Amino acid sequence: MNSLLSAQYNMSRVLRQLWLSPGMSRSEIADQLGLNRSTLTHIIKGLTEQGIVEVLDGGTAGPNGGRKNVRLAVNQSFGCYAGLDVQSDRLRAVLVNIGGDILCNKDFKGRFSGKKVYNGINKAYDWAKQQTQYLNVPLMGIGCAFGGIIDPEQQVIRQSIPLDIMTPEPVGQELHMAFDVPVLIDNDANCCCWAESVARRSAEPTSFLFVLGAWRTVRKPTVREITAVGMGISIKGSVHRGKDCSAGEFKSIEWKPGRTSQFSLPDEEVSAVQTDRKKFLKLSRELARNTSLIVNILDLNYLYLGGFFDENDEAVRAIFQQETQRNWSYPNKPPCEVKFSTFGQYAVAYGAAALFLVRTFGPNNELALMEKQTGVNLLLN
């Protein structure tokens, strides 16, 4: 690694450490990262001059008295990211600062399927620019989450039933030309995984399944979506997308020919689940039988439920816990813990903004730094 890349690498490591553990002193950071004090002093000087790192008030003196340790943190006012949850009949937007706090949010109503998807994103972009000017926090990027098969590397929606996009749509290319900030895209359930990773960033990376349920109104001869379920799989801090970016696309293993939903339940029952509690729990039970296979085969730490699952619905939590335990062969195994989404109705939008947070503050490597895709490079370019 050449000297420039080495400097950028260490700068990004320091930045990540302060993002994970705000309030650390220079000596604590040096000890944690194995950097000598002079190198760290130079790095902190550069980051504070750029406005990325700030000195916090307070601090404590050492055991023998003397000068107080200066506490440092990422400057949350340095910038923010917009996260967009794009659906066919509404768009939910949030602004998230680089510290991971939601600054504001807004819902947009309308028809955003097909080419009209750009109408909704443009509205959200205009709103985000206005809000960042008012808050005096620069907008540094926009993350977009879509239902369907999304290729985040090529920035393409390959197929999306809910958005009525069945041929590849180069949405990233179109938005890059239209906006003055970087754009990232991903699948909506995968974005929920990124959201939980940010929420748990100070802990050891875990492996989990995120189940995202949404109410939809897609009615076609072969597809009828009143409910739509997608899944995201996170393994030790990395989202698994699969060879064709379709990991997490769901159809019940109990599905029967002739059904137009994702489930084996008769279409008329699925159509009633939004208002009929018994039918909703029946659908949840079938879904839990499916997820139990994944959770146990992969030996996951957590199963997260988001979207149309109410965070206080203990009956649903119990169903998923029961099916996970029932699917296990050995006695006395602690079941995978079932949790509800940390961010509730904003999970997808927050996760879209988190696409930038995990690139900026996640572990960095030489190739990514050379391509200016991660770490401090994302904040300075």
QUILINNOR-V597324 format. One record per helix or strand of 3 or more residues. SS is the DSSP state (h for helix, s for strand). FROM is the first residue (numbers start at 1). TO is the last residue. If there is no record, write none. Layout:
ss-><SS	SS>
from-><FROM	FROM>
to-><TO	TO>
This chain:
ss-><h	h	h	s	s	s	h	s	s	s	h	s	s	s	h	s	h	s	s	s	h	h	s	h	s	h	h	h>
from-><3	26	37	53	65	71	76	80	90	102	114	139	149	156	171	182	188	208	224	238	267	277	302	314	337	344	366	376>
to-><20	33	49	55	68	74	78	86	97	109	135	146	151	160	178	187	199	219	235	240	270	298	307	326	340	361	370	380>
